[in-house]
Amino acid sequence: MNASFPFRERLLAALVIVLGVVAGCGGPGVADWLEQLGSTDAESRRHAAERLAEEAPTTPEVVAALEKATDDADPEVRRWGCRGLGRHEAKASLSQLEAKLKDPAPAVRRAAAFSLQLLAPDSTAYREELISGMKAGDGGILVAIRGFEPPPAWAIPVLIELTRDRRPGIRRLAVESLGEIAPAMEASRKALEPLRRDPDDRVREAAAKVLDRRR
């Protein structure tokens, strides 16, 4: 039994060394991402902007870097910059985000709109972009607005209009969003009642679920 102790001690010592090496060889951190954001390689900048947006702690340096990213030549970098400003609750960057509502890339405009809604929900600056996206059939927006605080009353007329959309998937998402945002409105009931006879079974089921829940 005692003969096993030297082996166990050697094994433990080896594990300590390995763990020490791993700990000393950590992956890239904030300083690396800040540096990569200035790379001439677009893919490196995209990666850096994503990491700064999603993983970095909120510091003045990180927020400043994300603001700079919103003006990058690459639209994906700009998108991550806009998204990151919302995640980091950079209320001082509202004017920067409002300027991005005119970006030529739809994904950038919508990232800016979502961040503006998060940082300044009472503002009307972002609504036009989100309404435009909903009408264009952006299902991600139709789902995301269900979680907005306060509930987006401004979206209700658009959702009612979309219950008559030619695309069944959009009709279904509009029905489900109305059920979350305005389940008790008479206007919603009038819009949803005809959908009990919709040609698409998923739309019929969604409408019936909302209407029956409100009884």
C-alpha positions, 0 to 999 in steps of 0.5 A: 500500500505504501509503495503506491504513494510515490506514484500518486505524489508524482501524478499529483505533481504532474497535474499541478504542472499541467494546470499551471501551464494551462492557466498561464496560456489563457486565450485572447482577452480584451487587450487582444480584441482591442488590438485586433479591431484595428487589423486590416483583415476584416475577419479579424475585426469581425471576431474582435467586435463580436468578442467585445460586444458579447464577452468583454466587461463594460469599460470606457475603452471597450465602449469607445472601441465599439463606437469606432466599430460602428463606422467600420468599412465592414457591415458585420463589424458595424453590426456588432458595434451597434449590438455591443453598445446596447449590451454595454448599456452605453447611453452616452452613445445614443446619437451614434446609434441613431446615426446608424439607423441610416446605414446602408446595411439592413442588419446594421440598421436593425442592430442599432434599432434594437440597441436604441429600444433597449437604451431609450425605449420611449424614443421614437427614433428606432420604430420606423426601422423595426416597422419596416423590417416587420413589413419586409417579413423579418421574423426575428423582429416579430418574435423579439418585440414580444419581449420589449419593455414596455410592451410596444403599443406602437407595433399593434397596428402593424401586427394587425395589418400583417395578419392579412399578409400573403405569407402564412409564416408572417401571419402566424408570427403576427398572431402570436405577437398580438397574443403576447402584446395585446391579447385583450384589445377588441381590435385584435379580436376582430383581426384574429377571428377570421383567421380561424378559417385561414387556409394554413393550419398553423395560422388557424391554430395560433389564432384559435389559441389566442382567442380561446385564451382570452375568453 
